[in-house]
Amino acid sequence: MKIDWKDAITRALLGQLVGALVRFAFGASGILIVWIISGQVWPAVKDLGAPLGIFVASGGSILINHMLNLNSHFRCRYDKVDFKFEMIEKEITYERNERGVLTYRRRYKVKALTSDLEGFMDKFLWTGAVEAPLPQSVNNDIVRNVRKLDRPGIWVYFSVDFHQALKKGEEVEFELIQVVNDADMKSRPFFSTSIDEPTRRLVLTLKLPEALTVNQCHREMARGIESYFSFYTERQSVRNGYYQWVIKKPRLYHHYRIFWTWPQAAPRRTANRARSGGQANGAQNAD
């Protein structure tokens, strides 16, 4: 579908201009009305007519602006959520070796916002040809078990169960790992995460073999993983197969993604290496 960007930008600017004119009209009329009333009805405060009018009209303008935004279908409104965790830091690492084995790491540092929290819930979506295993814990002294949750949808939901329930204000750090053989390179070249809890710091790290000659990638922020248009997309250089994106205070209910393009000959070279090395074609669990 071809998009007329000039028309879209013009419509957006006109919408903003009309909204500003409406708010100005309300504010100006409020100042005029209060000025007249303060000068004729209350002569005792005649000298305060202008300051009083400006004060009242400004407050009225702010209230009207809030009501217009509240009832506008162009504004996004979320119901209040009682979050159970604050994400101090979340780090995701996408690492692939020359044999096509993909290692996907998630490191979490979370703070409990309420007491008696026995576990943490997350999700993943794998786009490869073989089935990906559930994440496995690296911190067995903190994580007792990782189990799949039966929920509808395209996602695989899982629960990270702790050995001990967390108290309010308590912080824990743990890491999960998934290892999958993706030598045929059927999975799509991207990885991403959604911000479902208040998060202080997000780190996305890409590690690829230099032999794949991936020299650039793109990073973007969108409303959600299903969004066709992103809020912004930036091209970044990949040096020696490595790129890292650090986001301080990522926006709640937004989606952050890194994606790239495989060179045309890369899938064939990787598949040949896997066959010559005797790699099994299937998912591998990390013990």
Beta strands, then each sheet from edge to edge (+ up, - down):
strand 1: 85-96
strand 2: 101-112
strand 3: 117-124
strand 4: 136-137
strand 5: 143-149
strand 6: 156-166
strand 7: 171-181
strand 8: 190-194
strand 9: 201-207
strand 10: 216-222
strand 11: 232-237
strand 12: 242-248
strand 13: 255-259
strand 14: 283-284
sheet 1: 4+ 7- 2+ 1- 9- 12+
sheet 2: 3+ 6- 5+
sheet 3: 4+ 7- 14+
sheet 4: 8+ 13- 10+ 11-
end
